[in-house]
Amino acid sequence: MTSPNPKASISTTFSLGGMDFDPDEFSRLVGVKPTKVWRAWASGVKNNTSFEQIVWRYDLKRRLHWSIDDAIREMLDHFNGQRVEIISFAKQHICSLQLRCRLHGDETVIVYQIEQLTIKQFAAFGCSFSLTIDPRAYGKGQR
């Protein structure tokens, strides 16, 4: 039986990736411990300048959200106070910033829209953005 008001969730990740930086220094700067620090180790990737060698990640997994906009705002709220410092750190260490949203639900339970104010807030970070949809949730609402 399907719930009359299906709930959807969105997993959101904010990350800083680069070739050589101290993830602990970045954690102190932003005042948040990472969910994960990834380092290249596999042959073909380690020491290959085509791939980032270190990625600092902060995840908000499967949070109840009714819109992509809501998920982005929740994540950026963690870092808005340090935005200038984050951008400066990224430039100094030649790093990239990325925001990712993974939707656990489809357009029947999540609004696929980002408001103008959120776009401005997001653009101020200079992040790239990626969006994926959990294929197990598509067309079925929240599982």
C-alpha positions in Angstrom: 0.0 0.0 0.0 1.3 3.4 -0.9 1.4 6.3 1.6 -1.0 9.1 0.8 1.8 11.6 1.4 5.0 10.0 0.2 8.2 11.4 1.7 11.3 11.8 -0.3 14.9 12.2 0.7 18.0 13.8 -0.8 21.6 13.0 0.0 23.8 16.1 -0.4 27.6 16.3 -0.5 29.9 19.3 -0.3 33.5 18.5 -1.3 36.9 20.1 -1.8 39.2 18.2 -4.1 42.8 18.9 -5.2 46.2 17.5 -5.7 47.9 18.5 -2.4 46.3 20.1 0.7 45.9 19.4 4.4 42.4 18.1 5.0 42.8 18.8 8.8 43.7 22.4 8.0 40.5 22.7 5.9 38.4 21.1 8.7 39.8 23.7 11.2 39.0 26.5 8.8 35.4 25.5 8.2 34.8 24.3 11.8 33.3 21.0 10.5 34.8 17.5 10.5 34.5 15.7 7.2 32.4 12.7 6.7 35.2 11.2 4.7 38.7 12.1 3.4 39.5 10.2 0.2 43.0 9.8 -1.0 44.1 8.3 -4.3 45.7 4.9 -3.8 45.0 2.8 -6.9 47.6 2.4 -9.6 46.8 4.6 -12.5 45.1 7.2 -10.3 47.8 7.7 -7.6 50.2 10.4 -8.7 48.3 10.9 -11.9 47.8 14.6 -12.4 44.5 13.9 -14.3 42.8 12.9 -11.0 42.4 14.8 -7.8 44.6 13.1 -5.1 42.7 14.3 -2.0 39.0 14.9 -1.6 37.5 16.3 1.7 33.8 15.4 1.9 30.9 16.4 4.1 27.7 14.4 3.6 24.1 14.9 4.7 22.7 11.5 3.9 19.0 10.8 3.0 17.6 13.9 4.7 13.8 14.4 4.3 13.4 17.2 1.7 10.6 18.2 -0.6 12.8 20.1 -3.0 16.3 20.3 -4.5 16.4 23.9 -3.4 15.8 22.9 0.3 18.6 20.4 0.2 21.1 22.8 -1.3 20.2 25.5 1.2 20.6 23.1 4.1 24.1 22.2 3.0 25.3 25.7 2.2 24.0 27.0 5.6 26.8 24.9 7.2 29.5 26.8 5.2 28.1 30.3 4.5 29.9 31.9 7.5 33.3 30.7 6.1 32.6 31.2 2.4 35.3 33.8 1.8 37.9 31.6 3.7 36.8 28.5 1.8 37.2 30.2 -1.6 40.6 31.6 -0.6 41.8 28.2 0.6 40.6 26.6 -2.6 42.4 29.1 -4.7 45.6 29.0 -2.7 45.7 25.1 -2.9 44.3 24.9 -6.5 41.3 23.0 -5.4 37.8 22.6 -6.7 34.5 22.8 -4.8 31.6 20.6 -5.7 28.0 20.2 -4.4 26.2 17.0 -5.2 22.6 16.0 -4.7 21.4 12.4 -5.0 17.6 12.2 -5.1 15.9 9.3 -3.4 12.5 9.9 -5.0 11.2 11.3 -8.3 9.3 14.3 -9.5 6.1 13.0 -7.9 7.6 13.7 -4.4 10.5 16.2 -5.0 10.3 19.6 -6.6 13.0 19.9 -9.3 13.5 23.6 -8.9 16.2 25.8 -7.5 15.2 29.4 -6.5 17.1 32.5 -7.7 18.3 33.3 -4.2 19.8 29.8 -3.8 21.4 30.0 -7.2 23.1 33.3 -6.1 24.2 31.8 -2.8 25.5 28.7 -4.6 27.3 30.7 -7.3 29.1 32.8 -4.7 31.0 29.6 -3.7 32.0 28.9 -7.3 31.0 25.2 -7.0 30.3 22.8 -9.7 27.0 20.9 -9.2 25.9 17.4 -10.0 22.6 15.8 -9.7 21.8 12.1 -9.7 18.6 10.1 -9.2 18.6 6.9 -7.2 17.3 4.5 -9.9 15.7 2.3 -7.3 13.5 5.2 -6.2 12.4 6.5 -9.6 8.7 6.2 -10.2 8.2 4.7 -6.7 8.5 7.6 -4.4 10.3 7.0 -1.1 11.2 3.4 -0.4 
